Amino acid sequence: MADEARAAAQQADADLAAGRDHGPLHGVPISIKDIVDVRGVPTTAASRVREGHVAAADAPSVTLLRRAGVIVIGKTNLHEFAFGTTNEDSAFGPARNPHDPTRSPGGSSGGSAASVASGMALATLGTDTGGSIRIPAAVCGIVGLKPTYGEVSADGVVPLSRTLDHIGPLAQDVTDAWLLYHALVGRPATRQLSAAPVSGLRLGVPRRYFCDLLDDGVKASFERALDQLQHAGARLDAVDIKHADLIAPIYLHIVLSDAAAYHAATLDSMPDRYTEPVRIRLEMGRSILAEDYVRALNGRETLRREVDAALSGRDALVMPAVPIPAPVIGVTHVRVGSQDEPVRNLTLRLTQLFDLTGHPAISLPMAPTPSGLPCGFQLAGARGQTNALLEAALAVEHVFNSR
């Protein structure tokens, strides 16, 4: 989109010269995940299924970003139809991690995260159904925000699961994510983001399940992060999500069913145009019974109540964003402790809960592993309190940056 971006930049300069300043995002170059409609540009969803599609209009999220002054410089690769966590299954080939090109940038918004981590764009717009903003943010060493469910319109976005899809920004730091968030909800920031006092932060740490299966390097980084926060005056409370062991099956029954329903026609008419792993997952959704789907929706409500209870009287829940560093491209299993675990299951393990419950969640960089690979520290806040979560995240970012 080079020609359009240059024209938009010239207009941005002209607006400033004429005294029309659209705010802190005026003239800022951003990328857009290629599952979101940008007028006059193909929305491929990284799939040959959508060859020939060109968006007639901007998605509402893009409209709001343009209104805030951003310049869209291009669209980014993703895991096909946002149905994966490594960005390997794509009509355009894999995106790569700027920290180590042999490794995945995470997914499904992997190309988006890579564009920010490598300096191609100052920020980007992604989607998150099971962790697809926070996973790539974590393994690429940037910030990724999933707002409260429904805060940002998902219209003009190719759905994975309309029940769970979230839209949000990936950026270089918490303040940039905050600026983009406010633009996306139609309330452009009129003041500077203020950090919550670290000495007043009360953070819940759900160790059972969420810390049971961690790479040694990620575990050490997380424990160091907790020590830093405690030393800075934050209060750490042990909390528990009683039915955490049911997160994955509840998630799968919902996302597989929703995705299979959306793709039903093209699965029948052009199954060969999907990448094989994505097609297989979509076809799995066709075997889920309606009664099991309803049970999963009921299970989601149980988890939502448990997260609400764990957050009661606290500013956020904290845990790693991803249990492992960025996996090597092509590797399907990695060893954690004494056992080999599927990459997909691991990468979704710590993020998918908050897609199910709709709570806002953010990943920001903590200390890297001993081999220098990025790790993400995740905070989840109360529903409808995304701004308060960002204030807490800024306080945490300040503590980490002072190390």
Disulfide bonds with the S-S distance in Angstrom:
none
